[in-house]
């Protein structure tokens, strides 16, 4: 009896032995999800935060599944080309798995998911390397929210501080960051200490594949659609690989 597309096996011998079983499980999980859920999206993450992605998993777990891991492993799960794809046309999703992206398998309709993604965002503290969205200046004066024991640490971050009668005090105006300029680790730490979040965590739906309508692109890209059946070249993986995609 001929084997279905879902039964195809792809060798992982080119990956290192450590974690081989885990990688194979992710591949199998993806293939189970392809069969279980009618709609699949490739989403791009802006300002990735694992804790917020875990929150989304909990909110959507009744009828959806988020998978965010190594792009090459997710590509193998879906099929990297026409010869490997587990469903007709689904390899087009694999071609969009580059950079900070993940897979959303869901029973929710395309319109419902797209509307949610358009309106969903969460504010988080910026990390070093982030471009400041505004100029933040601290005026000279007391910083009563900080214990006196924090003064040496604040000074080590570059703040012009001293203790006056046991109170942490800035003795001159200090510009923490300037709009449009890249944050240093020290600036990012100061912004967190003073409770000034700047980064927005959000998901952009790049494309989808559904059992009813096949592939649909939402964000224009330069991916070449072809009929080649050779494996895709390895692309840049997610920097923040998430170990939680085995959660149900």
Backbone bond lengths (Angstrom), bond angles and torsions (degrees), N, CA, C in turn:
res aa  C-N    CA-C-N  psi(-1)  N-CA   C-N-CA  omega(-1)  CA-C   N-CA-C  phi
1 X - - - 1.463 - - 1.538 108.62 -
2 X 1.349 118.76 131.57 1.469 119.67 -179.90 1.511 111.40 -64.85
3 X 1.315 115.81 146.37 1.475 121.40 -178.88 1.524 109.62 -84.15
4 X 1.333 116.08 142.84 1.459 120.18 177.72 1.509 109.54 -74.39
5 X 1.330 114.80 166.85 1.470 119.19 179.75 1.513 111.32 -60.44
6 X 1.335 117.69 -33.65 1.463 120.16 -177.51 1.521 111.88 -68.62
7 X 1.338 117.03 -21.43 1.458 120.40 -176.90 1.517 113.29 -83.65
8 X 1.334 117.79 -4.99 1.454 120.02 -176.71 1.519 110.96 -65.72
9 X 1.310 117.02 138.27 1.449 122.79 178.76 1.523 109.20 -108.39
10 X 1.301 115.88 137.27 1.461 121.11 176.76 1.513 108.16 -118.71
11 X 1.305 117.60 130.22 1.459 121.88 -176.97 1.513 111.28 -67.82
12 X 1.320 115.12 139.00 1.461 121.40 174.97 1.519 111.31 -108.54
13 X 1.323 117.31 21.42 1.463 119.86 -175.78 1.513 112.63 -64.97
14 X 1.333 117.63 -20.58 1.465 119.74 179.19 1.526 111.88 -78.41
15 X 1.351 117.38 -12.23 1.459 119.93 176.03 1.517 108.65 -86.39
16 X 1.324 118.08 158.48 1.452 118.70 178.25 1.518 109.83 -72.53
17 X 1.331 114.44 156.66 1.463 119.86 -173.58 1.522 113.17 -63.96
18 X 1.334 115.45 -32.18 1.461 119.08 -178.87 1.527 109.71 -64.84
19 X 1.291 115.63 123.93 1.453 120.03 178.64 1.514 114.40 81.88
20 X 1.318 117.48 10.73 1.461 120.77 -177.42 1.522 111.43 -60.65
21 X 1.316 117.22 -43.69 1.466 120.89 -179.48 1.526 110.58 -64.08
22 X 1.355 116.02 -39.80 1.471 120.16 179.12 1.520 110.45 -63.79
23 X 1.333 116.76 -42.39 1.457 120.21 -179.86 1.527 110.84 -64.33
24 X 1.328 116.25 -40.93 1.457 119.58 178.25 1.520 110.78 -64.15
25 X 1.340 116.75 -35.49 1.464 119.76 179.14 1.528 110.94 -66.70
26 X 1.341 117.30 -39.08 1.452 120.12 177.54 1.521 110.35 -62.18
27 X 1.324 116.44 -41.70 1.463 120.55 178.25 1.527 110.36 -60.27
28 X 1.322 116.24 -45.19 1.463 120.00 179.73 1.522 111.07 -66.84
29 X 1.347 116.88 -38.87 1.466 120.42 177.08 1.524 110.93 -58.95
30 X 1.328 116.11 -43.62 1.465 120.50 -179.84 1.515 110.31 -61.74
31 X 1.313 116.93 -42.01 1.469 120.59 -178.31 1.532 111.91 -69.15
32 X 1.323 115.94 -34.25 1.467 119.35 174.56 1.526 109.72 -66.13
33 X 1.331 116.51 -41.17 1.468 120.78 179.90 1.522 111.85 -65.92
34 X 1.327 117.26 -36.90 1.469 120.83 177.14 1.526 109.54 -58.65
35 X 1.313 115.91 -40.41 1.463 120.37 -179.58 1.528 111.21 -74.22
36 X 1.317 117.02 -35.87 1.465 121.33 -173.29 1.520 113.93 -79.09
37 X 1.344 117.06 -41.71 1.464 120.69 -172.02 1.530 111.74 -103.51
38 X 1.333 116.88 140.53 1.472 119.68 -177.52 1.527 114.28 -78.89
39 X 1.340 117.27 -22.30 1.459 120.52 -174.35 1.525 111.18 -127.97
40 X 1.333 116.23 135.48 1.463 122.29 -179.11 1.521 108.73 -130.24
41 X 1.340 116.10 133.79 1.460 121.86 178.59 1.521 110.50 -122.97
42 X 1.322 116.56 144.30 1.460 121.77 165.30 1.527 106.43 -97.75
43 X 1.332 116.58 121.16 1.459 120.17 179.81 1.524 110.30 -113.99
44 X 1.313 115.03 146.20 1.461 122.12 176.32 1.523 108.41 -105.29
45 X 1.332 116.34 137.13 1.464 121.07 -175.92 1.520 110.76 -102.71
46 X 1.305 115.11 132.11 1.457 121.44 172.60 1.526 108.19 -106.61
47 X 1.325 116.67 125.00 1.468 122.81 -179.31 1.535 111.23 57.15
48 X 1.337 114.32 63.98 1.464 122.01 -176.96 1.525 112.82 -55.79
49 X 1.342 115.65 131.89 1.455 122.84 173.26 1.523 107.28 -136.59
50 X 1.327 117.56 117.43 1.468 120.93 -176.85 1.522 112.25 -60.66
51 X 1.343 116.77 -37.39 1.467 118.81 -177.59 1.524 111.54 -64.33
52 X 1.340 117.41 -36.36 1.461 120.08 179.80 1.528 111.23 -73.60
53 X 1.334 116.82 -35.03 1.457 119.57 176.33 1.534 110.26 -65.81
54 X 1.322 116.68 -37.28 1.467 120.04 176.64 1.529 110.62 -64.25
55 X 1.331 116.78 -38.22 1.464 120.28 177.09 1.531 110.78 -61.52
56 X 1.333 115.96 -42.52 1.462 119.77 178.56 1.519 111.27 -63.21
57 X 1.338 116.36 -39.16 1.464 119.53 177.47 1.535 110.88 -57.23
58 X 1.318 115.99 -42.86 1.456 119.72 -179.28 1.525 111.29 -67.07
59 X 1.327 116.75 -40.83 1.460 121.30 -177.75 1.533 111.70 -67.40
60 X 1.337 116.70 -32.12 1.457 121.09 -173.48 1.534 113.13 -104.52
61 X 1.326 118.44 2.60 1.460 119.58 -167.87 1.525 113.94 -66.50
62 X 1.330 118.42 -19.57 1.468 120.44 -178.17 1.532 111.55 -65.55
63 X 1.341 117.06 -34.24 1.470 118.64 -175.41 1.525 113.91 -140.45
64 X 1.355 116.77 17.76 1.464 119.39 -176.80 1.518 110.78 -150.88
65 X 1.304 115.53 166.93 1.468 121.79 177.42 1.523 109.65 -144.87
66 X 1.338 117.18 126.05 1.459 123.10 173.95 1.523 108.97 -98.50
67 X 1.321 116.58 133.72 1.461 121.41 172.31 1.519 107.99 -127.49
68 X 1.324 115.23 125.16 1.467 121.29 -178.94 1.517 107.09 -136.66
69 X 1.319 116.67 104.00 1.456 121.36 -177.30 1.508 111.24 -149.15
70 X 1.308 115.83 -155.26 1.454 119.65 179.98 1.529 109.90 -68.25
71 X 1.330 115.59 131.07 1.459 119.78 -175.09 1.523 112.49 -60.01
72 X 1.326 117.47 -40.52 1.463 119.44 -176.89 1.524 111.57 -64.28
73 X 1.344 116.48 -36.11 1.460 120.17 178.34 1.528 110.33 -68.84
74 X 1.336 117.21 -41.20 1.466 119.94 178.00 1.524 110.81 -65.31
75 X 1.340 116.72 -36.99 1.465 120.29 177.56 1.522 111.09 -60.94
76 X 1.331 115.88 -43.45 1.465 119.73 179.31 1.529 110.07 -63.30
77 X 1.342 116.14 -38.61 1.459 119.41 179.81 1.514 113.21 -60.10
78 X 1.317 116.60 -40.61 1.465 120.54 179.72 1.518 112.64 -84.02
79 X 1.342 115.06 -30.23 1.455 120.19 -172.17 1.515 108.84 109.15
80 X 1.325 115.84 123.26 1.470 119.96 -173.18 1.514 113.74 -83.36
81 X 1.324 117.74 -11.80 1.456 121.36 -178.31 1.524 108.25 -158.39
82 X 1.327 116.52 -178.06 1.467 120.13 -177.01 1.524 112.60 -61.09
83 X 1.320 116.03 -34.46 1.464 119.39 -177.72 1.517 112.03 -69.57
84 X 1.331 117.41 -30.38 1.462 121.93 -174.87 1.527 113.73 -100.41
85 X 1.333 118.42 -17.81 1.466 120.48 -170.48 1.524 111.78 -57.98
86 X 1.337 115.25 143.08 1.458 120.92 -176.99 1.523 112.40 -86.49
87 X 1.327 116.80 -15.44 1.461 122.67 172.56 1.528 106.99 -143.39
88 X 1.299 116.92 152.60 1.464 121.04 -177.16 1.527 111.57 -60.34
89 X 1.317 115.64 123.38 1.460 122.00 176.78 1.512 115.66 85.66
90 X 1.345 117.46 -5.75 1.464 119.41 -174.00 1.532 112.29 -74.91
91 X 1.343 117.40 -16.64 1.467 119.69 177.65 1.527 111.46 -64.06
92 X 1.328 117.53 -18.32 1.466 120.50 177.42 1.527 111.01 -65.70
93 X 1.334 117.51 -27.68 1.466 120.36 172.99 1.521 109.72 -66.91
94 X 1.343 116.69 -43.38 1.464 121.20 -179.35 1.523 111.64 -57.00
95 X 1.314 116.11 -37.51 1.462 120.12 -179.14 1.527 112.00 -64.11
96 X 1.333 117.15 -20.02 1.477 121.41 -179.76 1.529 112.29 -98.87
97 X 1.319 117.37 5.54 1.470 120.49 179.79 1.528 109.37 -88.46
98 X 1.311 115.96 80.92 1.462 121.95 176.81 1.517 108.56 -144.25
99 X 1.336 116.22 145.23 1.461 120.62 -177.35 1.523 111.65 78.64
100 X 1.327 116.49 -151.82 1.462 122.48 -178.20 1.525 109.37 -85.24
101 X 1.320 116.59 84.79 1.461 121.29 -176.75 1.521 110.88 -134.54
102 X 1.318 115.50 165.83 1.456 121.12 176.91 1.513 109.54 -152.26
103 X 1.338 115.76 -178.45 1.455 122.61 179.73 1.521 110.23 -116.61
104 X 1.315 116.10 136.17 1.459 122.34 173.14 1.535 107.84 -117.35
105 X 1.326 115.44 117.01 1.461 122.04 174.48 1.525 106.50 -102.59
106 X 1.329 117.78 130.02 1.457 118.05 -172.94 1.517 113.28 -153.65
107 X 1.332 114.53 155.61 1.452 122.24 171.42 1.524 110.71 -91.27
108 X 1.327 117.09 -10.62 1.461 120.39 179.23 1.524 110.02 -70.44
109 X 1.317 115.59 152.04 1.459 120.55 -177.15 1.525 110.87 -72.46
110 X 1.332 115.72 161.41 1.467 120.16 178.14 1.519 111.26 -58.37
111 X 1.326 117.15 -45.59 1.466 120.27 -177.36 1.520 111.32 -62.98
112 X 1.338 116.70 -38.14 1.465 120.63 -179.95 1.524 111.04 -66.28
113 X 1.338 116.89 -43.35 1.461 120.79 179.98 1.526 111.19 -66.54
114 X 1.320 117.42 -43.98 1.467 121.02 -177.84 1.528 111.13 -65.57
115 X 1.317 116.79 -39.52 1.465 120.00 178.06 1.528 110.59 -66.07
116 X 1.339 116.15 -42.03 1.472 119.44 178.48 1.525 110.83 -61.80
117 X 1.339 117.60 -46.89 1.464 121.32 -177.71 1.522 111.86 -62.92
118 X 1.316 116.08 -33.81 1.463 120.59 -179.88 1.525 111.38 -65.54
119 X 1.327 116.06 -31.78 1.473 120.19 -173.26 1.524 114.33 -106.14
120 X 1.334 117.60 -7.67 1.459 119.92 -177.17 1.524 111.49 -90.03
121 X 1.334 115.72 133.55 1.462 121.95 169.28 1.522 108.31 -163.25
122 X 1.316 115.91 159.17 1.468 121.47 178.12 1.523 108.21 -139.88
123 X 1.315 115.98 137.48 1.462 120.91 -179.02 1.520 109.67 -85.14
124 X 1.333 116.10 133.87 1.457 121.85 179.45 1.522 109.32 -136.15
125 X 1.332 115.83 165.01 1.467 120.15 176.64 1.526 110.01 -72.58
126 X 1.317 115.41 138.05 1.461 121.09 -178.77 1.523 110.53 -73.77
127 X 1.317 115.20 150.69 1.455 121.74 176.29 1.524 109.44 -103.97
128 X 1.336 115.68 167.06 1.458 119.03 176.68 1.525 109.17 -60.22
129 X 1.321 116.53 142.78 1.451 121.35 -176.44 1.519 112.99 96.13
130 X 1.320 117.31 -12.62 1.458 122.75 177.83 1.526 109.12 -80.68
131 X 1.335 117.31 142.11 1.463 120.42 176.56 1.522 109.53 -83.43
132 X 1.316 115.75 124.72 1.462 120.62 -177.81 1.518 110.72 -59.79
133 X 1.326 116.51 136.09 1.459 121.19 -179.37 1.524 112.19 -89.06
134 X 1.332 116.68 -9.58 1.464 120.85 177.69 1.521 109.57 -159.29
135 X 1.313 115.19 163.39 1.464 120.81 175.42 1.523 108.52 -86.92
136 X 1.315 116.16 130.42 1.466 121.26 -179.59 1.524 108.57 -118.82
137 X 1.318 116.03 122.94 1.460 121.66 -179.94 1.524 109.53 -124.97
138 X 1.313 116.43 133.51 1.463 121.56 175.40 1.525 108.57 -100.37
139 X 1.324 118.23 123.61 1.465 120.22 179.25 1.529 111.28 -75.77
140 X 1.308 115.65 155.01 1.459 119.83 176.58 1.523 109.55 -60.81
141 X 1.335 115.17 142.53 1.454 118.96 -179.99 1.518 111.31 143.48
142 X 1.328 116.88 -177.95 1.461 121.00 -176.85 1.531 112.69 -72.83
143 X 1.341 114.98 146.03 1.467 122.34 173.03 1.525 106.53 -114.04
144 X 1.305 116.02 77.61 1.456 121.27 -170.54 1.526 113.18 -70.20
145 X 1.349 117.07 -13.32 1.467 119.00 179.52 1.525 112.27 -75.08
146 X 1.349 117.12 -12.11 1.457 120.49 -178.63 1.526 111.21 -104.41
147 X 1.327 115.86 136.99 1.461 120.75 174.70 1.530 109.23 -68.21
148 X 1.302 116.88 154.71 1.465 120.72 -177.48 1.530 111.67 -61.03
149 X 1.339 116.15 -27.40 1.459 119.85 -179.20 1.534 112.39 -68.95
150 X 1.339 117.13 -14.94 1.460 121.60 179.92 1.525 112.66 -82.18
151 X 1.325 116.87 -13.30 1.474 119.77 -172.24 1.534 113.02 -57.69
152 X 1.329 120.40 -46.07 1.471 118.94 179.07 1.526 112.90 -61.05
153 X 1.341 116.04 -37.17 1.463 119.12 179.68 1.523 110.68 -66.94
154 X 1.336 116.76 -43.92 1.461 120.33 178.58 1.527 110.74 -61.04
155 X 1.307 116.11 -40.17 1.468 120.48 179.19 1.526 110.69 -65.35
156 X 1.350 116.44 -36.32 1.465 120.14 -179.84 1.527 111.81 -67.75
157 X 1.344 116.12 -22.89 1.461 120.62 177.50 1.524 112.32 -83.13
158 X 1.326 116.69 -6.01 1.461 120.72 177.66 1.507 115.30 109.73
159 X 1.334 117.23 -4.54 1.463 119.28 179.58 1.528 110.54 -72.66
160 X 1.335 117.49 136.50 1.477 120.78 178.43 1.529 110.49 -79.77
161 X 1.322 116.80 78.77 1.460 120.49 -174.12 1.526 111.87 -113.71
162 X 1.313 113.80 161.15 1.456 122.66 172.56 1.521 107.49 -156.35
163 X 1.314 116.22 168.80 1.457 121.09 176.10 1.521 109.55 -97.86
164 X 1.310 115.88 128.24 1.461 121.56 174.26 1.525 108.07 -124.59
165 X 1.310 115.22 110.22 1.458 121.40 -177.36 1.530 111.49 55.42
166 X 1.338 114.75 38.75 1.456 120.71 177.28 1.508 115.26 80.77
167 X 1.342 117.55 4.95 1.471 121.49 -179.34 1.519 109.39 -110.95
168 X 1.340 115.87 131.41 1.465 120.20 176.83 1.526 108.69 -65.46
169 X 1.319 115.91 127.67 1.464 120.90 -174.99 1.530 110.55 -135.32
170 X 1.338 115.78 135.51 1.471 120.88 171.05 1.524 107.03 -87.63
171 X 1.323 116.23 124.17 1.460 118.42 -175.48 1.526 113.37 -91.48
172 X 1.327 119.21 -0.62 1.468 122.29 172.83 1.518 108.56 -157.03
173 X 1.327 116.52 153.48 1.462 120.16 178.39 1.533 109.40 -55.05
174 X 1.333 115.46 142.60 1.473 119.10 -176.82 1.524 110.14 -137.59
175 X 1.335 115.94 124.50 1.460 121.28 176.46 1.527 108.98 -87.34
176 X 1.308 115.76 112.95 1.459 120.74 -178.57 1.525 110.42 -70.74
177 X 1.337 117.05 -45.63 1.463 121.56 -179.28 1.518 109.47 -156.11
178 X 1.323 115.61 162.60 1.458 121.67 178.95 1.518 109.71 -120.04
179 X 1.318 115.15 140.31 1.458 120.93 -178.97 1.527 111.95 -53.88
180 X 1.329 115.96 131.56 1.452 121.16 176.85 1.507 115.25 87.97
181 X 1.335 117.61 -10.35 1.459 120.69 179.97 1.528 110.86 -96.71
182 X 1.332 116.18 147.50 1.459 121.97 -177.10 1.526 110.84 -71.88
183 X 1.323 115.44 135.07 1.459 120.44 -178.65 1.528 111.53 -77.16
184 X 1.311 115.71 139.87 1.461 121.49 171.25 1.528 107.91 -86.45
185 X 1.333 118.36 165.79 1.473 119.73 176.73 1.528 112.12 -57.11
186 X 1.342 116.68 -37.86 1.463 120.34 -179.64 1.528 111.08 -66.29
187 X 1.333 116.73 -42.53 1.464 119.74 179.37 1.527 111.09 -64.89
188 X 1.336 116.31 -41.46 1.459 119.47 178.95 1.526 110.92 -62.16
189 X 1.324 116.39 -38.85 1.460 120.60 179.15 1.526 111.25 -66.69
190 X 1.316 117.15 -41.79 1.470 120.72 178.90 1.526 110.28 -62.21
191 X 1.332 116.96 -45.17 1.466 120.38 -179.59 1.521 111.09 -59.14
192 X 1.332 116.72 -37.40 1.457 119.57 178.07 1.523 111.08 -69.58
193 X 1.316 115.82 -40.25 1.462 119.83 -179.46 1.527 112.38 -64.02
194 X 1.333 116.56 -34.55 1.471 119.39 -178.25 1.532 111.50 -92.88
195 X 1.338 116.90 5.00 1.458 120.59 176.12 1.509 113.98 70.52
196 X 1.352 116.66 47.52 1.463 121.64 -177.85 1.530 110.15 -122.03
197 X 1.345 118.88 84.81 1.467 120.24 177.56 1.521 110.96 -74.48
198 X 1.333 115.79 145.23 1.468 120.59 -179.82 1.523 113.12 -128.94
199 X 1.314 117.50 -27.75 1.467 121.08 -172.08 1.528 110.88 -85.25
200 X 1.326 116.33 143.49 1.461 121.90 174.96 1.520 109.34 -109.64
201 X 1.327 115.46 120.73 1.457 121.60 172.33 1.521 107.69 -85.49
202 X 1.329 116.14 122.87 1.455 119.13 177.67 1.513 110.55 -153.57
203 X 1.320 115.77 160.95 1.457 122.59 -179.91 1.521 109.54 -115.14
204 X 1.324 116.19 133.44 1.462 122.13 174.70 1.523 108.72 -112.29
205 X 1.305 117.07 125.68 1.458 120.63 178.79 1.529 108.98 -80.46
206 X 1.333 116.04 114.45 1.463 121.33 -177.90 1.527 111.81 -81.20
207 X 1.325 115.98 -40.93 1.462 120.13 -176.64 1.517 109.02 -166.41
208 X 1.319 115.84 171.83 1.465 120.37 179.04 1.521 110.03 -145.18
209 X 1.314 113.89 160.38 1.469 122.33 169.62 1.517 106.33 -135.24
210 X 1.323 115.98 127.24 1.456 119.87 178.84 1.525 109.48 -126.20
211 X 1.321 115.30 153.78 1.462 119.91 179.13 1.525 111.10 -66.78
212 X 1.337 115.79 -24.79 1.465 119.19 -178.88 1.520 112.48 -84.17
213 X 1.346 116.80 -41.41 1.469 120.57 -169.96 1.515 114.93 -118.29
214 X 1.329 118.85 -5.22 1.455 120.19 -177.61 1.519 112.66 74.32
215 X 1.319 116.57 -146.82 1.469 122.42 -172.74 1.525 111.36 -85.56
216 X 1.353 114.94 141.65 1.467 121.03 174.03 1.524 109.27 -144.08
217 X 1.339 116.12 133.74 1.462 122.37 -178.59 1.519 109.64 -101.62
218 X 1.347 116.75 134.47 1.464 121.19 -179.64 1.526 112.49 -111.31
219 X 1.329 116.61 -27.86 1.464 121.56 179.44 1.527 107.61 -118.81
220 X 1.312 116.93 118.67 1.461 120.73 -178.08 1.532 110.58 -60.17
221 X 1.329 116.29 140.48 1.464 120.73 178.73 1.523 109.00 -144.19
222 X 1.322 116.04 -179.33 1.462 120.57 -177.92 1.526 111.85 -106.99
223 X 1.339 116.70 21.97 1.460 120.78 178.85 1.522 109.27 -67.55
224 X 1.321 115.83 130.17 1.452 121.29 179.47 1.526 109.96 -86.96
225 X 1.314 116.08 121.79 1.459 120.36 175.58 1.524 108.26 -85.63
226 X 1.332 116.36 121.80 1.455 119.46 179.76 1.522 109.88 -142.64
227 X 1.296 115.51 179.66 1.459 120.96 -178.43 1.509 112.43 -106.54
228 X 1.332 116.50 10.90 1.466 120.12 -178.19 1.516 110.02 -61.78
229 X 1.338 115.90 141.54 1.453 120.06 -178.71 1.513 112.12 -111.06
230 X 1.328 116.83 13.18 1.454 120.77 174.87 1.505 109.26 -84.20
231 X 1.355 118.98 150.61 1.456 120.77 -178.52 1.523 111.96 -59.26
232 X 1.325 115.51 149.72 1.459 121.47 177.27 1.519 109.76 -67.82
233 X 1.333 115.63 151.97 1.448 119.44 173.72 1.511 109.29 -70.44
234 X 1.335 115.89 147.27 1.457 120.51 -179.43 1.520 109.64 -66.59
235 X 1.324 116.69 131.28 1.459 121.43 -178.47 1.513 109.94 -110.96
236 X 1.315 114.92 175.50 1.463 120.87 -178.96 1.516 109.91 -62.25
237 X 1.335 116.51 133.97 1.458 121.21 179.53 1.511 110.92 -89.97
238 X 1.346 114.84 167.42 1.453 120.24 173.06 1.517 109.98 -60.48
239 X 1.328 116.46 136.11 1.456 120.56 177.62 1.515 110.93 -72.09
240 X 1.331 117.11 -36.09 1.458 121.73 -179.75 1.509 109.14 -104.06
241 X 1.318 117.50 79.50 1.467 119.93 179.48 1.512 108.88 -66.26
242 X 1.332 115.62 132.49 1.460 121.56 -175.48 1.513 109.80 -101.16
243 X 1.311 117.29 124.99 1.463 121.59 -178.11 1.525 112.57 -88.08
244 X 1.342 118.19 1.66 1.450 120.04 -171.43 1.515 113.14 -97.86
245 X 1.349 119.10 8.49 1.455 117.76 -173.53 1.515 113.65 -75.80
246 X 1.325 117.03 5.69 1.452 117.94 171.61 1.523 111.91 -88.15
247 X 1.348 117.75 -4.70 1.461 120.21 179.97 1.516 110.72 -67.53
248 X 1.294 115.16 144.53 1.470 119.42 174.98 1.508 109.01 -95.87
